Amino acid sequence: MGVDVIVMRVTQTGTSPKGRRFEVAESFPDVRDVFATLCGQSRLPMLRRVDPYGSLVLTPEEMPQLIAELTETLALAGDDPARRAVEEVRRLAERCATEPGLELHLEGD
């Protein structure tokens, strides 16, 4: 039931959505379901959108809200695995916010 967090580099050929190509730039595999559990327990709106069984694609425009929610979650994260997971996802979100052509894909099992 983990949620893998994947930074995707998106290139567009032409104007058709069929011309979109994706390349994995970096990822965080949620092998112990730590991030999925945190999202399921969260009351914050963006983290509540994360589906442990589905997919969610976030654009650079959504990164400030996600980063703010992850920062708030980090302050409440008790154990080391939870803190590490939130820190890693926040780092990936910060990369998406600053590098052109990136999206953040959250992929449930």
LODO-811666 format. One record per residue: x, y, z of N, C-alpha, C, CB in turn; residue in one letter. Coordinates in pm, whole numbers, plus 50000, padded with zeros to 5 digits. Glycine has a CB too. Example, Ala and Ser with C-alpha at 12.3 -4.5 7.8 and 13.67 -1.06 7.14 Angstrom:
<fidrens>
513194943150780512304955050780513204967050780511314955350905A512854977550708513674989450714512905000350787514084994050572S
</fidrens>
This chain:
<fidrens>
500824988150000500005000050000500865012650000499075000050120M502135011849971503005023549970502665033249858504435019349958G503155045349872502995055549768504385059749724502155067949821V504775055549606506075059449552505985073549497506545049549442D507005081549525507035095549482508095096649373507335105249602V507675100949255508545100849138508605114749076508055090449034I509805119749058510015132248984510125128448837511295140149034V509195133748757509185130748613509575143148534507795125748569M510495141048441510835151648346509875150048228512355150948299R509175160848196508155160448091508645168547972506795165948143V508615162147855508915169247731507685168447642510175163247658T507455178847566506265179847481506685181947337505325191247528Q506225173147249506435174747106505105178847045506995161647041T505035190446987503785195146929502805199747037503145184246845G501535200746999500525205647092499605194747145499695216247026T499665183047088498795172047130499295165847260498715161347021S498385162347352498795155247474499515142047443497585152647562P499265136547325499935124147287501435126247266499315118447159K501835138847250503245141947230504035143347359503355154547152G503375141347473504075142447602504895129747627503065144647718R506145131747666507045120747699507535122647842508255119947599R507665111547913508065111948054509355104248074506955106148144F510215109848158511465103348195511625104848346512705109448117E511905093748414512115094448559513415101848587512145080148621V513305112548666514485120348704515015115848839514165135248706A514105112048928514475107849064513235101949129515055119949148E513435093449230512265087649296512555084149441511795075349222S511465082849516511505078249655510505066749666511165089949757F510995054349676510085042949691509635041649837510765029949644P508335041349857507755040449991507595025650028506385047949999D508715018650044508685004150061508054999750194510084998650051V508105008050294507525004350424506185011250451508495007650536R505615017350350504315023950360504305035650457503275013950402D505455041150488505545052050586504855064550533507015055150620V505175068550409504565080650353503075078750331505255084450222F502665067050284501235064350264500475065450395501045050350203A501045060250502500395061050634500275075450680501185052850737T501335083250663501285097450701500205104850624502645104150678L500095102250495499075108950414497675104850459499275105750265C497505092150489496205087250534495765093250666496225072450545G496715096650751496405102350881496315117650878497455098150982Q496755123650770496815138250761495435144350745497705142450645S495295156450798494065164250777494315175850681493525169450911R495505176350625495865187050533495355183750393497415189250531L494815193450320494085190650196494895183950086493535203150143P496115188250061496875182249952497315168049988498105190949918M497765166050110498185152550151496995143050156498875153050288L495795148150185494595139650185494255134750045493405147250245R494715141849943494445137849804495255125649762494745149449710R496305122549835497165111249799496405098249822498495111449882V496315090149717495565077649720496545065949720494585076649598D496535057649825497475046449830497225035749723497425039949966P496105036849651495795027149546495685033549408494495020149579Y495925046549399495785053549272496985062149241494545061949273G496785071149147497865080049102497435094549121498225077348954S498405102949151498185117349163499375124249100497995121649314L499105133449009500155141148943500045155548990500045140148786V501145160749042501185174549090502135182649002501635175149239L501705194648968502475203548882503335212948967501545211548790T504275219748905505105229248980504285239949053506085236048887P503145243748997502295253849060501725249049193501165257648966E501625236049211501085230449335502155227849442500355217449305E503415229449405504505226349498504545235149623505815227549426M504275248349615504325256149739503375250949847503985270549709P502155247149808501215241749907501705228349960499815240249845Q502175219649870502675206649914503865208250008503075197949794L504785216949975505965219250060505545224350196506945229149993I504575233550200504085238850328503455227750412503075250150304A502665219150349502025208250422503045198050470500975201350333E504055195350390505115186050432505915191950548506045182750315L506165204850545506885211550654506075210650783507175226250619T504775212850773503905211550891503885197150941502475216250857E503835187650851503825173450888505145169550953503555164650766T506235175050904507555172050959507625176051106508645179250879L507015187051140507035191651279506285181951371506415205551289A505345174351315504545164951395505035150551386503105165551351L505915147751289506385134051268507225129651387507205132851137A506835118651447507495114351569508755106151548506555106551649G508665095451471509815086351463510705089451344509325071951453D511895083651346512895086251242512445082251102514165079151276D511835070451083511405066950946510405077050890510795053050945P509485081750971508495091550925509185104650889507415093951033A510095109050973510815121550947511625120550818511755125051066R512315109350800513125107450679512245107450554513925094250688R511105100750561510205100250446509705114150409509005090950474A509275121850508508765135350481509885144250428508155141450608V511065143350486512195151450439512535148250294513425149150528E512515135450259512855131350123511795136050023513015116150114E510525134450058509455138949967509495154149954508065134250019V509755161150062509855175850056511025179949965510035181850197R512135172949974513285176049887512895174249739514485167049922R512175163549709511735161249571510755172149527511095147349558L509865176149616508905186849584509635199949558507875188549698A510655202849638511435215049617512155214749483512465216849731E512615203049443513255201849312512235204749201513865187749294R511035199249214509985201649114509605216449108508745193249145C509665223049221509295237249226510315246149157509115241649370A511565241649152512625250449102513155246848963513755250349198T513015234348922513525230248791512405229748688514215216348800E512555236648576511525236448473511325222448415511875246248362P510085219648376509785207248306509605195048394510835204548210G509435196948525509265185548615507855185048672510285186248729L507395172948697506135170348768506425160448879505015165048671E505575160348980505705150749088504565140749075505685157749229L504915128049055503915117549041503915109249169504205108548916H502745107649228502585099449348501795087149307501865107349465L502445075749310501885063349257501615053349369502815057149152E500335050449391499975040349489500135026449430498545042349538G500015016549516500165002549473499004997949389500314993449592D
</fidrens>
